[in-house]
Amino acid sequence: MPAKEILQEAKKLHKVSDSLDALAVQHTPISEALSILSGSVRNSATLLEVLVTLRLGPVPGLDTVVN
């Protein structure tokens, strides 16, 4: 089912965002840039989740809330 596959990719993007946040804490000189990128990636993941929900409906058995 395409919805499930897209939501799995959104979950991966959330993990990438979390990794960028962690790197931002570790690398002060570029922390602001990493935080901005992290936010953009997280927003993209959220948009994918919204798109799937609006166009394809909720996927039973798949939790889209990540945090």
C-alpha positions in Angstrom: 0.0 0.0 0.0 1.5 3.3 -1.0 0.3 5.2 2.1 2.2 2.9 4.4 5.4 3.2 2.3 5.2 7.0 2.3 4.6 7.1 6.0 7.6 4.9 6.6 9.7 7.5 4.6 8.2 10.3 6.8 9.3 8.3 9.9 12.8 8.1 8.5 12.8 11.9 7.9 11.8 12.4 11.5 14.8 10.3 12.5 17.1 12.4 10.3 15.8 15.5 11.9 16.5 14.1 15.3 20.0 13.3 14.2 20.6 16.8 12.9 19.3 18.2 16.2 21.8 16.1 18.1 24.7 17.2 15.8 23.6 20.9 16.4 24.2 20.4 20.1 27.6 18.9 19.5 28.9 21.4 16.9 28.4 24.9 18.2 29.9 26.8 15.2 27.2 25.4 12.8 24.5 24.7 15.3 22.1 27.3 13.9 22.4 26.0 10.4 21.9 22.4 11.5 18.8 23.4 13.6 17.3 25.2 10.6 17.9 22.1 8.4 16.5 19.9 11.1 13.3 22.0 11.2 13.0 21.8 7.4 13.4 18.1 7.3 10.8 17.7 10.2 8.4 19.9 8.4 8.8 17.9 5.2 8.0 14.7 7.1 4.9 16.3 8.7 3.7 17.4 5.3 4.0 13.9 3.9 2.0 12.6 6.8 -0.7 15.2 6.3 -0.8 14.6 2.5 -1.3 10.8 3.1 -4.0 11.4 5.6 -5.9 13.9 3.4 -5.5 12.1 0.1 -5.4 8.4 1.1 -6.9 8.3 4.6 -5.4 7.1 7.8 -3.4 3.8 7.7 -4.7 1.3 10.3 -2.0 0.0 12.6 0.6 2.6 11.7 1.4 5.3 14.3 2.4 8.5 12.5 3.2 10.5 15.6 7.0 10.4 16.2 8.7 12.0 19.2 
